[in-house]
Amino acid sequence: LVFTPLGGNFGTASRWIEVGGIPIQPSEFLKITFIIYLAAWITTKGKNRGGFAEGLLPFILMCGVIGALLIAQPSTSILVVLLIVAGLMYFMGGLKFSFVAAIIGIAAIALGVIIISTPYRLERFTTFLNPEADIQDSGYHLNQSLMTIGSGGLLGVGYGKSALKSYLPEPMNDTIFAIIAEEFGFIGSIVFISLFFLLVMSGLLGSLQIRDNFGKLMLVGFSATIGVQSFIHIASVSGIMPMTGMPLPFISYGGTGIIAFMTIGGLMINILKNA
């Protein structure tokens, strides 16, 4: 639908549809629906999901179709999150280690080709390798984020007192962790990251207590989604990996993303209580 007249463009991206004048990003809800579908698919009775014909091949085809749609939007960062989460769920569902290695290899090659063949993705990667090469253009985003984080020091400048957020691209979304680090400092950032860690570990450890495999895999998938997306946002803003424009779960501004992660949180609580 994002490629039809219902779709809304922002620059060269086609990631939204307009419903009653309200922009909705369908790929955010894919984080919910794909995990539920994959958990049901893996736990289908009478099917050998650990084999090639009934397991690995359809799994690769499913990921390939979704990947093609997300790359066309483009929405590479969401694709990376979904691939990591899907691989983890499939492995927890009994996939052979040799198949896991094959999936990782195929995904790495595909992403490498995509990065090399797309100028703006390649520019992000080269900027990550040498962020000081062009601080006024391609390296501006990363260098400004690092300056904002560094200015927070040990204890931060205080809540709401960020002096550099006006110089950050997308300060309420793509680089919001940099503002958190500036306002609350190194110690506050550690506490903040620890809260995400506790949330993710609560879900993963809780899945060990669930006897129903469908509920167990859903809980693993939802917990991993929060963990992987949080890591990618914080790592990219901190210069540990190339900039991605990935929102921070529950924190970054954005209607569809907030709704999706609040739904994920509600489903996790429901599974822990009732599964």
C-alpha positions in Angstrom: 0.0 0.0 0.0 2.9 2.4 0.6 3.6 2.3 -3.2 0.0 3.1 -4.1 -1.8 6.5 -4.1 -2.6 5.8 -0.4 1.1 6.0 0.3 2.8 9.1 1.6 6.4 10.1 0.7 9.0 11.9 2.8 11.9 12.7 0.5 12.8 9.5 -1.3 11.2 7.3 1.3 7.8 5.6 0.8 7.1 4.2 4.3 3.7 5.6 5.2 0.1 5.4 4.2 -2.5 8.1 4.9 -5.6 7.0 6.8 -8.1 9.8 7.4 -5.2 12.3 7.2 -3.1 10.4 9.8 0.2 8.9 8.6 0.8 5.3 9.6 4.0 3.3 9.1 3.0 -0.3 8.4 6.5 -1.6 8.9 6.2 -0.8 12.6 3.3 -3.2 13.0 5.2 -5.8 11.1 7.3 -6.2 14.2 4.2 -7.5 15.9 2.5 -9.5 13.1 5.6 -11.2 11.7 6.7 -12.4 15.2 3.2 -13.8 15.9 3.1 -15.5 12.5 6.6 -16.9 12.8 5.9 -18.3 16.3 2.8 -20.0 14.9 4.6 -21.3 11.8 7.5 -22.8 13.8 5.2 -24.5 16.3 2.8 -26.0 13.6 2.2 -29.6 14.5 3.2 -32.3 12.1 5.8 -30.1 10.3 9.5 -30.6 10.4 10.6 -27.0 10.7 14.2 -28.2 11.5 14.5 -29.7 8.0 15.2 -28.0 4.6 11.9 -28.4 2.6 9.5 -27.6 5.4 11.8 -25.4 7.4 14.8 -23.5 6.0 13.5 -23.0 2.5 10.1 -21.4 3.4 11.8 -19.4 6.1 14.3 -17.9 3.7 11.4 -17.2 1.2 9.4 -15.5 3.9 12.3 -13.3 5.0 13.1 -12.6 1.3 9.6 -11.3 0.5 9.5 -9.1 3.5 13.1 -7.9 2.9 12.3 -6.9 -0.7 9.4 -4.8 0.4 11.3 -3.1 3.2 14.4 -2.4 1.0 12.1 -0.9 -1.6 10.7 1.7 0.9 13.6 1.9 2.0 13.6 0.7 5.6 16.9 -1.2 6.0 17.2 -0.8 9.8 13.8 -2.4 10.5 14.8 -5.2 8.2 17.9 -5.8 10.2 15.9 -5.9 13.4 13.4 -8.4 12.0 16.1 -10.7 10.5 18.0 -10.9 13.8 14.8 -11.5 15.8 13.5 -14.1 13.2 16.8 -15.9 13.3 16.8 -16.1 17.1 13.2 -17.3 17.2 14.0 -20.0 14.6 17.1 -21.1 16.5 15.0 -21.3 19.7 12.5 -23.4 17.8 15.0 -26.1 17.1 16.8 -25.1 14.0 20.1 -26.9 13.2 23.3 -24.9 13.9 24.4 -25.5 10.3 21.2 -23.9 9.0 21.8 -20.9 11.4 25.3 -20.5 9.8 23.7 -20.6 6.3 21.1 -18.0 7.2 23.7 -15.7 8.7 25.9 -16.0 5.7 23.1 -15.3 3.2 21.9 -12.3 5.2 25.4 -10.9 5.5 26.0 -11.2 1.8 22.7 -9.7 0.9 23.1 -6.7 3.2 26.7 -6.2 1.9 25.4 -6.1 -1.7 22.6 -3.7 -0.7 25.1 -1.3 1.1 27.6 -1.3 -1.8 25.0 -0.8 -4.4 23.2 2.1 -2.7 25.2 5.4 -2.5 23.6 6.8 0.7 24.0 3.5 2.6 27.6 3.2 1.5 28.2 6.8 2.5 27.0 6.0 6.0 29.3 3.1 6.3 32.4 5.0 5.1 31.5 7.9 7.4 31.4 5.4 10.3 34.9 4.3 9.4 36.2 7.8 9.1 33.8 10.2 10.9 36.2 13.2 10.8 36.6 13.1 7.0 33.7 15.5 6.3 32.3 16.9 9.6 30.2 19.5 7.8 28.3 17.1 5.5 28.3 13.3 5.7 29.9 13.2 9.1 27.9 16.0 10.7 25.2 13.7 12.1 27.6 11.3 13.9 30.1 14.0 15.1 27.3 16.2 16.5 25.9 13.2 18.4 29.3 12.4 19.9 29.8 16.0 20.9 26.3 16.0 22.6 27.0 12.8 24.5 30.5 14.0 25.6 29.2 17.3 26.9 27.1 15.5 29.5 30.2 14.4 31.5 29.7 12.2 34.5 26.4 13.6 35.9 24.9 15.5 33.0 23.8 19.1 32.6 20.3 18.5 34.1 16.9 17.5 32.8 15.6 19.8 30.0 18.9 21.8 29.9 20.5 20.3 26.8 22.4 23.1 25.0 23.2 21.1 21.8 19.9 19.4 20.9 19.0 22.2 18.5 22.0 21.2 16.4 21.1 17.5 16.3 19.3 16.1 13.3 16.0 14.5 14.4 16.6 15.3 18.1 13.2 13.8 19.3 13.6 10.6 17.3 16.8 9.3 15.7 19.3 10.9 18.1 17.3 11.1 21.3 19.8 9.0 23.3 22.4 11.7 22.7 20.2 14.2 24.5 19.6 11.7 27.3 23.3 11.3 27.7 23.9 15.0 27.8 21.2 15.8 30.3 21.8 12.8 32.7 25.5 12.1 32.0 27.4 8.9 32.1 25.8 7.6 35.3 22.3 8.4 34.1 23.0 6.7 30.8 24.1 3.6 32.5 20.9 3.5 34.6 18.8 4.2 31.5 20.5 1.3 29.6 20.2 -1.0 32.6 16.4 -0.4 32.6 16.2 -1.6 29.0 18.4 -4.6 29.9 16.2 -5.5 32.8 13.1 -5.3 30.6 14.6 -7.5 27.9 16.0 -10.1 30.4 12.6 -10.2 32.3 11.0 -11.3 29.0 13.7 -13.8 28.1 13.9 -15.3 31.5 10.1 -15.4 31.8 9.9 -17.4 28.6 11.7 -20.2 30.4 8.8 -20.6 32.7 6.2 -20.9 29.9 5.3 -24.5 28.8 3.4 -23.4 25.6 5.9 -23.2 22.8 3.8 -20.7 20.8 3.7 -18.2 23.8 7.4 -18.9 24.6 8.5 -18.0 21.0 6.4 -14.9 21.0 7.9 -13.7 24.2 11.4 -14.4 23.0 10.6 -12.5 19.7 9.1 -9.4 21.4 11.9 -9.2 24.0 14.5 -9.5 21.3 12.8 -6.8 19.3 13.0 -4.3 22.1 16.6 -5.4 22.9 17.9 -5.3 19.3 16.3 -2.1 18.4 17.5 -0.4 21.6 21.0 -1.6 21.0 21.1 -0.4 17.4 19.8 3.1 18.3 22.3 3.6 21.2 25.2 2.0 19.3 24.6 4.1 16.1 24.3 7.4 18.1 27.4 6.5 20.1 29.5 5.7 17.0 29.8 2.0 17.7 28.1 1.2 14.4 27.0 3.2 11.3 24.1 5.7 11.7 20.8 4.1 11.0 18.0 6.5 12.0 16.5 3.8 14.2 14.0 5.1 16.9 14.5 4.3 20.5 11.6 2.0 21.8 9.1 3.7 24.1 11.1 7.0 24.0 11.4 8.4 20.5 8.7 10.6 19.1 6.4 8.9 16.6 2.8 7.7 16.8 3.0 4.4 15.0 6.2 3.3 16.7 4.8 4.2 20.2 1.6 2.3 19.5 3.5 -0.8 18.2 5.8 -1.0 21.2 3.0 -0.3 23.7 1.2 -3.2 22.1 4.3 -5.4 22.3 4.5 -4.5 26.0 0.9 -5.4 26.6 1.2 -8.7 24.8 4.3 -9.6 26.8 2.5 -9.0 30.1 -0.5 -11.0 28.9 1.7 -13.9 27.9 3.6 -13.9 31.2 0.3 -13.9 33.1 -1.7 -16.4 31.1 0.5 -18.7 29.0 
